[in-house]
């Protein structure tokens, strides 16, 4: 058994992208970790994983020893993963970047990966693997020969990030913003800022030499004070005009997917063309530019990549779908929702340029984990969107139902439904060819389930010129 344990450990350290926790995604040569889920245990899928080509399987639950010599029984699967992850991290010689923040973590991570691939091999955590298990898997799955390794770091409660910081040991830390999220657990945005700061706290991360920090509110300024207190070698601020080393100076919009951008940078300014005109994406690109500038990477290659930036599933991906035999566009923003990201979506959707024969439908679901301030934040979003020029506004979720009942709103453009099937019925009866739908809500809200249903009839991801 000790020989098999060493064999698996060595295999995972010397290879990349081999760990899987879903037997359906197993490919030849993968290692399946049978973990305990909320409803079942991965042991039930070991046979399926091995038949799909898994080289090994690891479990902390008893199994039939006669079944296969490829199965390793460990005392604790997470502890086993932790030990391998730390060993592999210690052997990695490239630059490690960690991204955290209230919103935008995954988008920034994906932008970084997209741009940095122009410099050479890059490893990055997949999807939103930003909790303890996700970070362990990401560390073990990284390629030791990459020049950069990028990790997304999330938290729902206090004292979680310090553990992740000591695992990842990032050289460079990016904090996207501090906004109201997970207030049910944290209570205030200041406590969120304190939690996020553990990622660059030398007490937990002795490797830190750069902190890229936002500069738009008092909690973000508080982060800067902490970074100075910790004597971080390099602190770079982005965001507010004149008070940051890097900020967006101008955006000249040609159409939805073409613009001329000017960034203010320490050496002066830089102007270039990009395949986006959405401000939140241009801000994400600014963060990537800071990484390029700090690490003396090729700005020429950055500018080339800026002409073809990617859409990301669940975070603004445009899809062509069919509803009642009519071709329409679905903008999938269903991965998550907070007051900040909801406002961004409403703003960019309202300003989205469309053809004369197109209309805009927005479907808004609840924002979760906002604590005692939840009602207030939902009321503000309600007030903001009903004043917009968006043609049809569809709300779902009990909080919005209470708001609508209390305000007794009467409008031909405002609707409420409590089930996904009713929203689909409404769309079937009201949608016209070429209309555009944007769906925004928290991951576990009805909006996310609705989008998954609509995407089952998806035809394809759209090219920019096909959209509007």
N, C-alpha and C positions, 0 to 999 in steps of 0.2 A: 504493500500500500504506500509506503514511503517513497518507493521508486516511482510509482505512478504519480504521486503528488509532485515530486521533483520534475518529472517528465512534462506534466501539464504546466507547471509554473514556468519552466524554461521555454516551452513552446509559446506561451502567451507573451513573455518578455521579448522574445526574438522575432515575433510576428506582429502584424497589425490587423485591426478590425476582425478579430476572431471570436470575441465574446458575443453570445446571443442569449436573450432570456425569453424569446418567443420561438417556439419550435417551428412555426410557420415560415419564419425568415431564415431558417438554417440553410447554409450552403456547404458544399463539400469542404471539409477541413475546419469547420467552425467548432467552437467549444460551447456546449449548452449548459447553462447554469439553471438548475431546477430550484427556483425560489418559491417561497410561500406567498401566495396572492391573497386577496381579500375573500375570494370564494373557493379557491382550490390551491393545490400545491403542484409545483412544476414536475414533481415525480410522475404525475399522471401523463406527462408528455415526453418523457425520456425516450421511450420506444420510438415515438414519432420523429423525434430529433435525430436519433441514430439512423433511422431509415432514410432520412432526408440528407444524410451525409456528414453528420457530426462526427468529428474525430474522437472527442471525449464528451462525457457528461459529468457534472459535479453537483452533488446534493448533500444536504445535512440531515436528510431523513432516511430511514432504513429502506433498503430495496432488496430485491432478490439477487443474491450474489452469483447465482448460476446464469443469470440473464445475459451478462456481458462483462468482459474484463476491461472495458473502456470507461466504466463508471467509478468515480472516486467519491467515497463518503468522507465528509469533513465534519468537524464538530460544529462549526459556525460558518456558513457561506460568506457572510459579509466580512468577517474577520479574515478569511482566506483571501478574498478580493482585496481587502485593505492592505495586507502584507505584500501582495504582488504589485499593487498600484504604487506603493511607496518605493519599492525596489526599482520599478521601471522609471518612475519620476527621477530618482537619483541618477539613473544612467543617461537621462536625456540631456543633450548638450546644446540644444537650440534655445531660442527665445520663447518664453512662456508668457502668454497674454491672457488675462482674465477679465471678463466683462460682467458687470452687475448693474443694478439700477432698478427703478420702479417699473418702467416700461421701456420697450425697445431693445432688450438684451439680445433676443434671438436674431432680430433684424441686423443689429450691429455685428454680431458674430458672423452671420452669413455674408455681410458686406466685406468684413475683414478677410474672410476666407477667399471670397471671389477676387478681391484685389490683390491679396498677397500671393495667390497662385501664380501671378505674373513674375514673381521673384524666385520661385522654386517650389519644392514640396512643402505642403502645409497640412497639419492635422487639426481637426476641429471636432468638438462634441456634436453629435447629431441631434436633430429635433430640438427639444427643450430639456436635454439631459442635464439639469442644473441642480439637482438635490444630491444627497450623499451617495446614493446608489448610482445615479447618473454620472457623477464625477468619477467614481471608481471605475465604471465601465469605460468612460472616455479616456482616462489615464492609461488603462491597460490596452485599449484599442489604438492608441496613438502610434504613429510610425516613429521609431527612435531616430531615423535619419532625416526627419523634417527639419527645416530651418526655423519654422514657427509652429507652435502648438497653441490653439485657442480654446479656452474653456468658458462656458457660460455658468454663472453662479447665481442661484436663487435662494430665497428664504421665505418661510411663512411665519417663523417664530424667532424669538431672541436666542442668541448664542449658537446659531447654526453655522454662520459664515466663518467663524474662527476655526472650526473643524475643517471646513473646506479649504480655507486659506493655508492651513498647515499641510494639507495634502497636495494641493496644486503648486504652492510656493511660486506664484507668478512674479516675473521680473517687472512686468508692466501691467497696471490696473486701469481699467476704464470704468467710470461710473456714469451712466447715461443721464440720469436725473433722479431727483427725489420728489415723488408725488404721492398722493393719497392712494395706497394699495395695502391690502392686508391689515387695515386699521382695526379689524375685529380682534386681532392678536396683539398688534403693537400699540394701539391706542393713540399714537401721534406720529406725524412725519419726522419729528426730531429723533424719536426712538428708531425709526427706520434708518435715518442717516447714520446714527451711531452703529447700528448693526452692519450696515454696508461698509463702514469705515474699517471694520476688522480685516477686510481684504488687503488693505495696505498697512495695517498695524504691524510694525516689526516684531512685536511680541509673538505673533502667530506666523508672520511671513518675513523671514530674514533676507529674502532675495529682492525685495522691492527696491526699484531704483527710479520708477516713473509712475506718477499718478495723473491721469487725464480726467479732469473734474469739471462738472457743469457749473454755471455761474448765473443762474436766473432767479433764485429765491434765497431766503435766509437760511434754510436748511442746507442748501448747496454751498453757501458761503461758510457755514459752520464746518462742512467737510474740509474746505481749504484750510481752515484754522487748525483742524486736527492733523492734516498732512504736514503743516509747518511745525506743529508741536512734535511730531514724530521725526522731524528732520529728514523727510523724504528728499532724495538728491535732486530730483526734477519734478516740479509741479506745473502742469500746463492747464490753463483755464480756457474753456470755450463757452460761447453762449451770448451774453449780453454785449451790446455795442460798447466799444471803447474800454470796457473794463476787463476784457479777455484778450489773450494773446492771439486767439483765432476766433473769427466769427464770420457769418454770412453778411457780406456787404450789399450785394444786389443780386436779384434773380430776374432776368429778362425772359419771359415765357413766350415761346413761339407756338407751342401747342401742348397738349397733355404730356407728351413724351419727348419734348425737345425744349431746351432752354440754354441760355448763356448765363453762367454763374461767376460771380466774383467773390473770392474769399479774402478777408483781411488776415494777413499773416505777419509774423515778426519782421520779416525782411521787406515787407511792403504789401503787395497784393498779387493774386494770381487769378486770371480769367480764362475760362474754358467752356466748351460745349458738353452737354450731358443729355442722356436719353430719359431724363425725368425732369419734371417741373414741380414735383410735390415737395413742399418745404421740409417735411419730416425726413424724407429720403435724402435730401440735400444736406441736412444736418448730420445724418448718419455718415454720409460721404466725407463731411468735414472731419469727423472723428477719425476716419480711415486716413485722411490726408495727414493728420497730426502724427499718426503712427509712421507713415512713410517719411515725413519730414524729420522726425526724431531719430529714426533708424538709418537715415541717409540712404533711403531706397530710391529707385528710379521714378522721378516725378513724371517723366515721359510715359512710362508704362501705366502709371496711375491715370493720366489724362486719356490714354487710349481705352482703358477699361471703363472709364466714366461714360463712354458713348454706348455702352451696352449693359447697364446694370440689371440685375435679376429681379423678378418678382418672387415672392416667398409664400408658400402655401399657408393659408390661414392669416396672412398678414398683408393683404392687398393683392393677392394673385387674381388676375382677370381670367374668367372662364367663359367659354361659349357653351350655353346649354339650350335645351329645347323645352319649352313649357306650352302645352296644348298646341303642339305643332308650330310654335312660333320661336324663331331664333332670338335669344336675348343674351345679355351679358350679365354675369354674376361676379361681383367683386367680393371675394372671400376675406373678411376681416373677423372671422368668428373664433380665432384661437383664444383671445382674451380681451378683457375690457376693464378700463379704469376711467375715472373722470377725465384725465389728461388725454388718453388715447381716444376716448369717445369724442372729445371736442376736436381733436386733430382730424378724425374721420369725417365728422360733419362738415368741417371747414373745407377739406379738400374735395369732398363729394359735391358740395354746393358750388364750388368753383371749377369743377370738371367741365371742360368744354364738350358740348355734344352737338349732334346734327339736329336739324329742325324737326325731323320725324321721330326723335327720341325723347323719352321721359325718364325721370329719375324716381326710383322707389327705394326707400331706406327702411330696413327692418332692424329695430333696436330692442335688444334684450337687456336683462338685468346685469348690473355690475355687482359682483359678489365680494364678500369680506371687507365691507366698508364700515363695519361696527355701528356705533350709535349715530354716526353722521350719514348713514346710508340714505335715509329719506331725503335729506337736504341735497345731497349730490345728485340723486335721481331727479329731484324737482328742477335743479339747475339745468340738467341735460334736457329735460322735457321742455323747459322754457326756451332753451337755445334752438332746438330743432324745429319746434312749431313756428318759430319766427323766420325760419329759413325759406328759401325759394324752391326747395325740393318738392316735387309734384305729389308724391304719396308717401305718407309716414305711417309705418305699421309698428305698434308697440306690442310686446308680449312680456309676461311676468306680473306677479301679484302687486309689486310695488307700483308699476305704471298703471295698473287697474285702479288702485286706490287714488292715485293722483288724478286720473281722468274722471273718476266718480266725484271727487271733491270739487274739481274745477268746472265740472259740467260743460266740457268743451264741445262745441258744435261746429264741425268743419267737415267739408267734403273731402279733405285730403288727409284726415287723421282717422286711424282705425286701430282697434285692439282685438287680439285673438289670444286665447289661452292654450291652444294646441297647434302643433306643427301642421297637422292635416288641414286645419281650418285656414292657415296661412296659404298653404298650397292651393286649396280650393279658391281662395280669393285671387291668387295670382292667375290661376287658370281662367277665371272669369273676367279679369281686368287687364292682364298684360297684353301689350301690343308688340308686334315685330320690332326688334332693335332697341326695345327699352333696356334700361340699365338698373340692376338691383345691387345695392350694397347691404350686406348683412353684418351686423356688429353686436357682439355679446360675449359674456364670459364663457370659458371653455365648457363648463357643465350646464350652461343655460340652454333653453329651448332653441335658441338661434343656432347654436353649434350643431344640434341634432338636425335642425331644418336644413342647414347647409349640406350636411352629409347626405341627406335624402336628395337634395337638388343635384348634387355632384354625381349621383348615380346615373343621371341622364346627361352628364357632361359629354360634349363632343370632343373638345380639345382645349388645351391652354392656348390663349390667343396671342398672336403676334401683335405688336403695337399698332401697326397700320390698319388692323382689322377692327379695332375697338370703337373708335368714335372720331 
